Amino acid sequence: MSFWWLVISALTIVPMLKLLPFFGINKYWAVACVIPVGVVGLLWYMAINLQELEKR
């Protein structure tokens, strides 16, 4: 089970490393993707920032 957890975490962290700087977030926050709550939190924050960018 832990092997699959690492694979899924790595598959989530790599795209986040590239996306987070566009939203003004330090890329090292991608490590939060190791826990599911971290992924959801980052996605929520990115969605809120995207809405603010669209309003401009």
VENGI-V161067 format. One record per residue. N is the residue number from 0. SS is DSSP state (a for helix, b for strand, c for the rest). BURIAL is I if it has 24 or more other C-alpha atoms within 12 Angstrom, else O. Layout:
# VENGI-V161067
n	ss	burial
N	SS	BURIAL
N	SS	BURIAL
This chain:
# VENGI-V161067
n	ss	burial
0	c	O
1	a	O
2	a	O
3	a	O
4	a	O
5	a	O
6	a	O
7	a	O
8	a	O
9	a	O
10	a	O
11	a	I
12	a	I
13	a	O
14	a	O
15	a	I
16	a	I
17	a	O
18	a	O
19	a	I
20	a	O
21	a	O
22	a	I
23	c	O
24	c	O
25	c	O
26	a	O
27	a	O
28	a	I
29	a	I
30	a	I
31	a	I
32	a	I
33	a	I
34	c	O
35	a	O
36	a	O
37	a	O
38	a	I
39	a	O
40	a	O
41	a	I
42	a	I
43	a	O
44	a	O
45	a	O
46	a	O
47	a	O
48	a	O
49	a	O
50	a	O
51	a	O
52	a	O
53	a	O
54	a	O
55	c	O
